[in-house]
Amino acid sequence: MSTTQATWRHGSCHCGAVEFEVRDDLTKTATGNCSICKRAGWVLVFAKADNFRLLKGEHAQTDYQFGKKNAHHRFCSTCGVRAYGEGKGKDGTVTYVVNVRCVDGVDVSKLTPHAYNCEAM
């Protein structure tokens, strides 16, 4: 699957209780340096609210927050996979952070993520 075309892509947790779609070209992926990103091994893509759709599983997730509690780190309550999270910027804009490893048909070995300093947030 091409990663350079902005198209809707399906993703899910391992057990399928949480499903979503994200629209992004995946050329701007990142790896974070905060404690949770390092431990989870995320490859991230940031999506504005109109580029993310939760298809199912709103109530099948647990929300974990830490530190300044700026971000909602969601994970499936059944299988534990962290497929996405979201947070609000200083201007109140909601941004979704999607774990590209949970997006169908994406070969993360073909991506070149940049380092993202989420530890500073």
Secondary structure, 3 states (H helix, E strand, C coil): CCCCCCEEEEEECCCCCCEEEEEECCCCCEEECCHHHHHHCCCEEEEEHHHEEEEECHHHEEEECCCCCCEEEEEECCCCCCCEEEEECCCCCEEEEEEHHHECCCCHHHCCCEEECHHHC
